[in-house]
Every structure is written in C-alpha cells, then in structure tokens.
Amino acid sequence: MSMILIDVRTKGEYAEGHIDKAMNHDIMSMMSGVFPNIDKEEEVCLYCESGNRSMMAKSFMENAGFKKVKDLGSINNLR
C-alpha cells in the first residue's frame, strides 16, 4: 500500500495547478456521499487551497469508514 494524495478543490482549481501525482475529488462530491473509489485501509492525505475544505473532507471520509486520513492543509504549505 502507498499513500494516496487527494486534492479536494474544484476541477477548475485543480486544472490551474496541483501537486504532482495528486488525484482530484471535489469536496462537494463528498458532501453528497460520493467518495474516491479507493480501499478504505489506504493511507489518504488531503489538501485544498486554505485548509478548510481538507479539514472538512477528513471528517467526511472518516465518517464514511476511511481508516487512515490525514489533513495536509493548504496547497501553499506543500509547494
């Protein structure tokens, strides 16, 4: 198993620039109950623009049964 990096911003924000190897899964999908099609045992790291959406996404994913979710906060902290 390896770590999965997820950008929870919109498709437009993702298209404007993202961290290499990050997949995009908009937090709005998670709010609707749609989560990435990944193993719930995988280590998942989330980020967004400011850290607010990734913090919320962490909570949504944990409530949906994902076991190893980490909030990395703002994309600016990762560049």
C-alpha positions as CSV (number, residue, x, y, z in Angstrom):
1,M,0.0,0.0,0.0
2,S,1.1,3.5,-0.7
3,M,-0.2,6.9,0.3
4,I,-2.9,8.5,-1.9
5,L,-2.8,12.3,-2.3
6,I,-6.2,13.9,-2.9
7,D,-6.9,17.5,-3.9
8,V,-10.4,18.3,-2.7
9,R,-10.7,21.6,-4.6
10,T,-12.9,22.0,-7.7
11,K,-12.0,20.6,-11.1
12,G,-11.2,24.2,-12.2
13,E,-8.8,24.9,-9.3
14,Y,-7.2,21.5,-9.9
15,A,-6.7,22.3,-13.6
16,E,-5.0,25.6,-12.7
17,G,-2.3,23.7,-10.8
18,H,-2.0,20.9,-8.3
19,I,0.6,18.8,-6.5
20,D,2.2,16.2,-8.8
21,K,0.5,12.7,-8.6
22,A,-2.5,14.1,-6.7
23,M,-5.9,12.9,-7.7
24,N,-8.9,15.3,-7.7
25,H,-12.0,14.6,-5.8
26,D,-14.1,17.7,-5.1
27,I,-15.3,18.1,-1.5
28,M,-18.8,18.8,-2.9
29,S,-19.0,15.2,-4.1
30,M,-18.1,14.0,-0.6
31,M,-20.8,16.2,0.8
32,S,-23.2,14.3,-1.5
33,G,-21.9,11.0,-0.2
34,V,-19.6,10.2,-3.2
35,F,-16.1,9.2,-2.2
36,P,-13.0,8.2,-4.1
37,N,-13.1,4.6,-5.3
38,I,-10.1,3.5,-3.1
39,D,-9.5,1.0,-0.4
40,K,-10.7,2.4,3.0
41,E,-7.5,0.9,4.5
42,E,-5.2,3.0,2.3
43,E,-3.4,6.0,3.8
44,V,-5.0,9.1,2.4
45,C,-3.6,12.7,2.5
46,L,-5.9,15.6,1.7
47,Y,-5.2,19.2,0.7
48,C,-7.1,22.3,-0.6
49,E,-6.5,26.0,-1.0
50,S,-6.6,27.2,2.6
51,G,-7.0,24.0,4.7
52,N,-10.7,24.5,5.4
53,R,-12.1,22.1,2.8
54,S,-9.4,19.4,3.5
55,M,-10.3,19.6,7.2
56,M,-14.0,19.0,6.4
57,A,-13.2,16.3,3.9
58,K,-11.1,14.4,6.5
59,S,-14.2,14.3,8.7
60,F,-16.5,13.2,5.9
61,M,-14.1,10.4,4.9
62,E,-13.6,9.2,8.5
63,N,-17.3,9.1,9.0
64,A,-17.6,7.1,5.8
65,G,-15.2,4.5,7.2
66,F,-11.8,5.5,5.8
67,K,-9.2,4.5,8.4
68,K,-6.0,6.5,7.7
69,V,-6.9,10.0,6.7
70,K,-4.5,12.9,7.2
71,D,-5.2,16.6,6.5
72,L,-2.2,18.3,5.0
73,G,-3.9,21.7,4.9
74,S,-3.1,24.4,2.3
75,I,-1.6,23.6,-1.1
76,N,0.7,26.6,-0.4
77,N,2.3,24.6,2.5
78,L,3.1,21.8,0.1
79,R,4.8,23.7,-2.7
